[in-house]
C-alpha cells in the first residue's frame, strides 16, 4: 500500500530535489508520454517514456531520486495528483503512461489498460505483430478508473502500459519503443517519414553511447570470439587507460580516455572520462556493469542510460590484469586497455594479432593520446 494518499502529503514529508523530482518537457503535439513512477521507483520506466516521446511528443516523469527506499514515493495511478503532471495531462488529447509491474516469471510481457480502448487495442495489435506478448484484457492492470492519470487528458481516456522487468531489460526494447512510437505518430497526424532517422530510440542510443564502452540493446559476441575464463571481477576494478580504439562518432576527438570500475565485483559503477581538445573540456559518463551469465567468464553488460545495456566482452586479459582486449558485439567495436597510460608496442603485439585473427580491422585503430592534456 502507498505510504501517502496524495501528492500533497508526500510533499510534506519528502524533499523536492533530494527525494523526488518532476521532469517534464512540452512539445507542440497532442500526445503526452508519462512515467508517474520513474527513477528508482519503477526502474527503467522514465527512460522508456522519454524514448517513446522522442523529439515529437510531450514528456513527464515523476522521478524517485532518494538514496534508498524509493518505493515510499509511489502514488497509485488514481491517486497521482502531482500538480505539474495534472496541468500537462489536461492539455493533451492522447495520453500514454508507462509503468513497471515487476517480474513476469521469465516472460517479456506488456499489459495494456486505460479507457481509450481504441488506442489500447491498436497498440496491442501492433506490438503482437512485432513479436511481443501483449495483453489488453483480463488482467489486473485495467487502468479504467477515471481518476487514473492516464485518463485525465482532454478526452478523459488514455492508455497505460505495464511492462514486466524482463521486457524492460530486454535486448528487443528498441523495437518495442519504435513500435509504440509508430502508432502514436500516426495518431498524432505525423507522416512515417518524419520518424525515420530521428526516433526516440535514436536519441537514447546517442546518450547511451556517450558511455565509451556501451553499445545499447546488443549483448552478443563477435563471430568466432571467446571471452576469457577464470575472470575475477574484483581484480578488474580500478582505473584503466584507453590505449587504442576503433573509431566511432560517440568517442570521436576524445583523448586521455580512462575507464574506472568501482564496486564489489558483482555490481560495478563505471566512470568513463575523456578530454575534448576542440571544446577544451573533459567529458564524463557514469554507468553500471553487471555480469552476463557465469561471473567467472569475462562477459559483462554495461548501461549508461537506464535499462539499455551494451556488450562488454573481455577477449584477452594478462595474468596480472595489466592489459585487456575488449570488444562490443561485433568487429566494429574494439578497445585496448592498460593500467598504465603508456605501454611498449612489443607488449601489445599479441593483442593485435589476436584481434586481427578474429577479423577486427586493426589497421584502423586510433592510438589514444594519454598523459596530461595540453590546454
Residue, then its C-alpha position, 0 to 999 in steps of 0.5 A: x500500500x502507498x505510504x501517502x494518499x496524495x501528492x500533497x502529503x508526500x510533499x510534506x514529508x519528502x524533499x523536492x530535489x533530494x527525494x523526488x523530482x518532476x521532469x517534464x518537457x512540452x512539445x507542440x503535439x497532442x500526445x503526452x508520454x508519462x512515467x508517474x513512477x520513474x527513477x528508482x521507483x519503477x526502474x527503467x520506466x522514465x527512460x522508456x517514456x522519454x524514448x517513446x516521446x522522442x523529439x515529437x511528443x510531450x514528456x513527464x516523469x515523476x522521478x524517485x531520486x532518494x538514496x534508498x527506499x524509493x518505493x515510499x514515493x509511489x502514488x497509485x495511478x488514481x491517486x497521482x495528483x502531482x500538480x505539474x503532471x495534472x496541468x500537462x495531462x489536461x492539455x493533451x488529447x492522447x495520453x500514454x503512461x508507462x509503468x513497471x509491474x515487476x517480474x513476469x516469471x521469465x516472460x517479456x510481457x506488456x499489459x495494456x489498460x486505460x479507457x481509450x480502448x481504441x488506442x489500447x487495442x491498436x497498440x496491442x495489435x501492433x506490438x503482437x505483430x512485432x513479436x511481443x506478448x501483449x495483453x489488453x484484457x483480463x488482467x489486473x492492470x485495467x487502468x479504467x478508473x477515471x481518476x487514473x492519470x492516464x485518463x485525465x487528458x482532454x478526452x478523459x481516456x488514455x492508455x497505460x502500459x505495464x511492462x514486466x522487468x524482463x521486457x524492460x531489460x530486454x535486448x528487443x526494447x528498441x523495437x518495442x519503443x519504435x513500435x509504440x512510437x509508430x502508432x502514436x505518430x500516426x495518431x498524432x497526424x505525423x507522416x512515417x517519414x518524419x520518424x525515420x532517422x530521428x526516433x526516440x530510440x535514436x536519441x537514447x542510443x546517442x546518450x547511451x553511447x556517450x558511455x565509451x564502452x556501451x553499445x545499447x540493446x546488443x549483448x552478443x559476441x563477435x563471430x568466432x570470439x571467446x571471452x576469457x575464463x577464470x575472470x575475477x571481477x574484483x581484480x578488474x576494478x580500478x582505473x584503466x587507460x584507453x590505449x587504442x580504439x576503433x573509431x566511432x562518432x560517440x568517442x570521436x576527438x576524445x583523448x586521455x580516455x580512462x575507464x574506472x570500475x568501482x564496486x564489489x565485483x558483482x555490481x560495478x559503477x563505471x566512470x568513463x572520462x575523456x578530454x575534448x581538445x576542440x571544446x577544451x573540456x573533459x567529458x564524463x559518463x557514469x554507468x553500471x556493469x553487471x555480469x552476463x551469465x557465469x561471473x567467472x567468464x569475462x562477459x559483462x553488460x554495461x548501461x549508461x542510460x537506464x535499462x539499455x545495456x551494451x556488450x562488454x566482452x573481455x577477449x584477452x586479459x594478462x595474468x596480472x590484469x595489466x592489459x585487456x582486449x575488449x570488444x562490443x558485439x561485433x568487429x566494429x567495436x574494439x578497445x585496448x586497455x592498460x593500467x598504465x597510460x603508456x605501454x611498449x608496442x612489443x607488449x601489445x603485439x599479441x593483442x593485435x594479432x589476436x584481434x586481427x585473427x578474429x577479423x577486427x580491422x586493426x589497421x584502423x585503430x586510433x592510438x589514444x593520446x594519454x598523459x596530461x592534456x595540453x590546454 
